[in-house]
């Protein structure tokens, strides 16, 4: 049962990546999914803070790297694409 759930999660994550990656700059497409997600939300106009579940210090270090990135120019496109996938 866990294996089936894991496979479904992996499939869904792959589908989401296929939708959002074309909307991201080329140099960010190979970044981790958590980084891309956090960056998209943090780049959204009006969002002043983003809560992130961080259980280990390595997650903190991984998340902090997006602070060095320029904001995503059109984060709304990502949200719209996820609402209306092809």
N, C-alpha and C positions, 0 to 999 in steps of 0.2 A: 504494500500500500504506500509506503514512504517512497519507494522507488518510482512508482507511478506519479505521485505528487511532485517529486523532484523533476521528472521528465516533463510534466505539464508546465512547471514553473520555468524551466529552461527554454521550452518552446515559446512560451509567452514573452519571455525576456528577449529572445531572438527576434520575435515579431516587432516588439517595441523598438529595438535597436534599428531594425530595417526602416522603420518609419522616421525616427528622429535623426539618424546619422546624416542623411542628405541635407538636413537643415542646419547642420553644424559646420563650422569652418573645418577644412581638411585636417589641420593639425590637432584638432580635438576629437576626431572620430575614433581614434584608438585608445582614448583615455577610458578609465573604468566607468561603468554605468553609474555608480554612486556619485562620482565626480561630475559627470555630465548632468545628472539630475539636480544635484545641489547647485551647480553653476546656473542652470536654467532658471531655477526658482529664485536664486539670489540676484539674477539679472533682471527680474521682472520689476517694472516700474511700480512704485508704491510699496514694495516689500522691503522692510527695513531690517528684518531678522529672519533667520531660517533655523528651525529646530532640526537637529540631526541626532539620530540614535547612535551613540558612540560607546561601545562596550570595552574597547581596548585602545591603548595609546596609538597603535598603528593606524587606527581609523581616524584619530585626531590629526595625525601627521598627513594622512592622505587627503582629508577634507580641507586642511589649511592651504594646500597648494592652489586652490581656486582663487584665493585672495590675491594672487599675483597675476591672474588672468584679466584681460579687459572684459567688460561686460558683453554678454551675448547681445548682438544688435537687435534681433527680433525674436525675443523669447515667446511671444504670443503665437508665432507660427508653429512652434513645437506643441503647445497646448492644443491648438486647433487641429493639428495633424493627428494628435492622439485621440481627439474626440471623434474625428471622421477618418479613420484609417482606410486605405485603399481596398 
